[in-house]
Amino acid sequence: MNKAIVLAALAVLSLSACEERRRAKPVVPPTDDVPPASDEAPAEAASETGAFGAAAAAAPIPTAADSVTWPTTDLRARIITSKGDIVVELYAKEAPKTVENFVQYAKDGHYDRLIIHRVVPGFVIQGGGYNQYFNERPARPPIPYEGDNGLKNFRTTLAMARTADPGSAAAQWFVNLRDNNEQLDHFVNDLGPRYGYAVFGRVIEGMAVADAIGALPTGPGGPFEAEVPVETVTISRVDILE
């Protein structure tokens, strides 16, 4: 089997909420997080600059997101990290349950003092579940699946992590560092649906911060065998901007 196809399949199978990792060993299909989607090289980032230590990309990373007419919304959130701020707009009309869930977690302080616990260079960064000691923060019951809302997993988008169960998304989220739509989007063919990952927002400021986090060296940490940033990236809090 072609190596790229194998790696892409592994990426799709493993983009899931890390809260399931400690409870049971993943079965086929695996139920956790986000390994690389293919063997193409991730985009390089320049050295850290700026007040927040954000790395400026050497060149703009191509993305189909630039040609999309995104929904109009006044609802935004500021994800405040130790590497800088990431501002996202939230699409409540297209993903009402998902946005309501994220906003409530933010207002409740659930994301305060957590970490970006998973980095896959050139693919995604993921957070919303663990603190710096890898203690898992308890989450509410999962929310309904909204991965079929038509929003694509292009670079800059914010989406929900989940297990193999499409209706298992709870608190964890990820930012797409490249166009991952072919691997992560919902679609239906003659074999039935392939469930995807619900996009519910998009980075409008601070994508350089996300790229800088995505370029950090990784290794083992806590319950995870790999893909944990060697440098701890703290999420101070998530502020809802209405």
C-alpha positions as CSV (number, residue, x, y, z in Angstrom):
1,M,0.0,0.0,0.0
2,N,1.3,3.5,-0.8
3,K,3.0,5.1,2.2
4,A,1.2,8.4,1.8
5,I,-2.2,6.6,1.9
6,V,-1.2,4.7,5.0
7,L,-0.1,7.9,6.8
8,A,-3.2,9.8,5.7
9,A,-5.5,7.0,7.0
10,L,-3.7,7.0,10.3
11,A,-4.2,10.7,10.6
12,V,-7.9,10.5,10.1
13,L,-8.3,7.6,12.5
14,S,-6.4,9.2,15.4
15,L,-7.8,12.8,15.6
16,S,-9.7,12.3,18.8
17,A,-10.0,13.8,22.2
18,C,-7.1,12.8,24.5
19,E,-9.5,12.2,27.4
20,E,-10.1,8.7,26.1
21,R,-6.4,7.8,25.9
22,R,-6.0,7.1,29.6
23,R,-9.2,5.1,30.0
24,A,-8.7,2.4,27.5
25,K,-6.2,1.4,24.8
26,P,-7.5,2.5,21.5
27,V,-9.1,-0.1,19.3
28,V,-9.5,-0.1,15.6
29,P,-10.1,2.6,14.6
30,P,-7.9,4.4,17.1
31,T,-9.7,7.0,19.1
32,D,-7.1,9.6,19.8
33,D,-5.7,12.9,18.6
34,V,-3.8,13.9,15.4
35,P,-0.8,12.3,13.8
36,P,0.7,13.7,10.6
37,A,-1.7,13.5,7.6
38,S,1.0,12.8,5.0
39,D,4.7,12.7,4.4
40,E,4.9,16.2,3.0
41,A,7.2,18.6,4.8
42,P,5.6,21.0,7.3
43,A,6.0,24.7,6.8
44,E,9.0,26.2,8.4
45,A,8.8,29.1,10.9
46,A,11.3,31.8,11.5
47,S,12.8,32.6,14.9
48,E,10.6,33.9,17.7
49,T,9.8,37.6,17.5
50,G,7.4,40.1,19.0
51,A,6.0,40.8,22.4
52,F,4.4,37.4,22.7
53,G,7.3,35.4,21.2
54,A,5.2,34.5,18.1
55,A,7.2,33.1,15.2
56,A,6.6,34.8,11.8
57,A,6.2,32.4,9.0
58,A,9.0,32.6,6.4
59,A,6.3,32.8,3.7
60,P,2.5,32.6,3.6
61,I,1.2,29.1,3.8
62,P,-1.2,28.4,0.9
63,T,-4.8,27.6,2.0
64,A,-8.2,27.3,0.4
65,A,-9.5,29.2,3.4
66,D,-8.4,32.5,1.7
67,S,-11.0,32.0,-1.1
68,V,-13.9,31.0,1.1
69,T,-16.7,33.4,2.1
70,W,-16.9,32.6,5.8
71,P,-20.1,33.2,7.8
72,T,-20.7,36.6,9.2
73,T,-20.5,36.6,13.0
74,D,-19.8,39.1,15.9
75,L,-19.0,36.3,18.3
76,R,-15.2,35.9,19.0
77,A,-12.9,34.4,21.5
78,R,-9.4,35.2,22.6
79,I,-7.2,32.2,23.5
80,I,-4.5,33.6,25.7
81,T,-1.4,31.4,25.7
82,S,2.2,31.7,26.9
83,K,3.3,32.1,23.3
84,G,0.8,34.8,22.4
85,D,-2.9,35.4,21.8
86,I,-5.0,33.6,19.2
87,V,-8.3,35.3,18.3
88,V,-11.0,33.2,16.7
89,E,-14.4,34.0,15.3
90,L,-17.2,31.5,16.3
91,Y,-19.9,30.3,13.9
92,A,-23.0,29.9,16.1
93,K,-25.4,29.6,13.3
94,E,-23.6,26.8,11.5
95,A,-22.5,24.9,14.7
96,P,-24.9,26.1,17.5
97,K,-24.4,23.3,20.0
98,T,-20.6,23.2,19.5
99,V,-20.3,27.0,19.9
100,E,-22.6,27.1,22.9
101,N,-20.5,24.3,24.5
102,F,-17.2,26.1,23.8
103,V,-18.5,29.4,25.1
104,Q,-19.8,27.9,28.3
105,Y,-16.5,26.1,29.0
106,A,-14.7,29.3,28.5
107,K,-17.0,31.3,30.7
108,D,-16.8,28.6,33.4
109,G,-13.0,28.9,33.5
110,H,-12.6,25.3,32.2
111,Y,-9.7,26.3,29.9
112,D,-7.9,28.4,32.5
113,R,-4.4,27.2,33.2
114,L,-4.6,24.3,30.8
115,I,-1.9,23.5,28.2
116,I,-1.6,22.8,24.5
117,H,-0.9,19.2,25.1
118,R,-0.4,18.0,21.6
119,V,1.5,19.3,18.6
120,V,1.8,17.7,15.2
121,P,4.0,20.0,13.1
122,G,2.3,21.2,9.9
123,F,-1.0,19.5,10.9
124,V,-2.7,20.6,14.1
125,I,-2.2,21.9,17.6
126,Q,-4.6,20.6,20.3
127,G,-5.7,21.7,23.8
128,G,-8.5,22.0,26.2
129,G,-8.1,18.9,28.3
130,Y,-5.0,18.8,30.5
131,N,-3.0,21.0,32.9
132,Q,0.7,21.2,33.1
133,Y,0.8,18.2,35.4
134,F,-1.2,16.2,32.9
135,N,-4.2,16.0,35.2
136,E,-7.3,15.8,33.1
137,R,-9.9,18.4,33.8
138,P,-13.4,16.9,34.1
139,A,-15.7,17.6,31.3
140,R,-19.5,17.8,30.9
141,P,-21.3,15.1,28.8
142,P,-20.5,15.2,25.1
143,I,-22.4,17.3,22.6
144,P,-24.2,16.2,19.4
145,Y,-22.2,15.7,16.2
146,E,-22.1,18.8,14.0
147,G,-19.3,17.8,11.6
148,D,-21.8,17.8,8.7
149,N,-22.4,21.6,8.9
150,G,-20.5,22.3,5.6
151,L,-17.5,24.1,7.2
152,K,-14.3,22.6,6.0
153,N,-11.1,21.8,8.0
154,F,-9.0,24.3,6.1
155,R,-5.9,25.9,7.6
156,T,-6.9,28.5,10.3
157,T,-10.1,26.7,11.3
158,L,-11.0,25.7,14.9
159,A,-12.6,22.2,15.3
160,M,-13.6,19.8,18.0
161,A,-11.6,16.8,18.9
162,R,-13.5,13.6,19.6
163,T,-13.1,9.8,19.9
164,A,-14.2,7.3,17.2
165,D,-17.8,8.0,18.3
166,P,-19.0,11.0,16.2
167,G,-21.1,12.2,19.1
168,S,-18.2,12.2,21.7
169,A,-16.8,15.7,21.4
170,A,-16.6,17.4,24.8
171,A,-14.1,20.1,25.7
172,Q,-11.0,19.6,23.6
173,W,-10.4,21.5,20.3
174,F,-7.7,21.8,17.7
175,V,-6.5,24.4,15.2
176,N,-5.7,23.2,11.7
177,L,-2.2,24.3,10.6
178,R,-2.9,23.3,7.0
179,D,-5.8,22.3,4.7
180,N,-6.9,19.0,6.3
181,N,-10.3,18.8,4.6
182,E,-9.6,15.7,2.6
183,Q,-8.8,13.7,5.8
184,L,-11.0,15.4,8.4
185,D,-14.2,16.5,6.7
186,H,-17.6,14.8,6.8
187,F,-18.7,13.3,3.5
188,V,-21.2,10.7,2.2
189,N,-20.8,8.3,-0.7
190,D,-22.4,5.0,-1.8
191,L,-20.9,3.3,1.2
192,G,-22.5,5.7,3.6
193,P,-21.2,8.6,5.7
194,R,-17.6,9.2,6.8
195,Y,-17.9,11.2,10.0
196,G,-15.6,14.2,10.2
197,Y,-14.6,16.8,12.8
198,A,-16.8,19.7,13.5
199,V,-15.4,23.1,12.5
200,F,-17.0,25.8,14.6
201,G,-14.6,28.8,14.2
202,R,-11.6,30.2,12.5
203,V,-8.4,32.1,13.5
204,I,-8.6,35.7,12.5
205,E,-5.7,37.0,14.5
206,G,-2.6,35.3,15.8
207,M,-2.2,32.4,13.3
208,A,1.6,33.1,13.6
209,V,1.2,32.1,17.2
210,A,-0.4,28.9,16.3
211,D,2.3,28.2,13.7
212,A,5.0,28.9,16.3
213,I,3.4,26.4,18.7
214,G,3.1,24.0,15.9
215,A,6.9,24.3,15.2
216,L,7.9,23.4,18.8
217,P,9.9,20.2,19.4
218,T,7.9,17.4,20.9
219,G,8.4,14.2,22.9
220,P,6.7,12.1,25.5
221,G,4.8,13.6,28.4
222,G,2.3,12.5,31.0
223,P,0.2,9.6,29.6
224,F,1.3,10.3,26.0
225,E,4.1,8.5,24.3
226,A,4.9,11.3,21.8
227,E,3.7,14.7,20.4
228,V,3.8,16.6,23.6
229,P,5.6,20.0,23.3
230,V,8.9,19.9,25.1
231,E,8.3,23.6,26.0
232,T,5.1,23.9,28.1
233,V,2.6,26.1,26.3
234,T,0.1,27.3,28.9
235,I,-3.5,28.5,28.1
236,S,-4.0,31.3,30.6
237,R,-7.7,31.5,29.8
238,V,-10.2,31.9,26.9
239,D,-12.1,35.2,26.9
240,I,-15.4,35.4,25.0
241,L,-15.6,38.7,23.0
242,E,-19.3,39.6,22.3
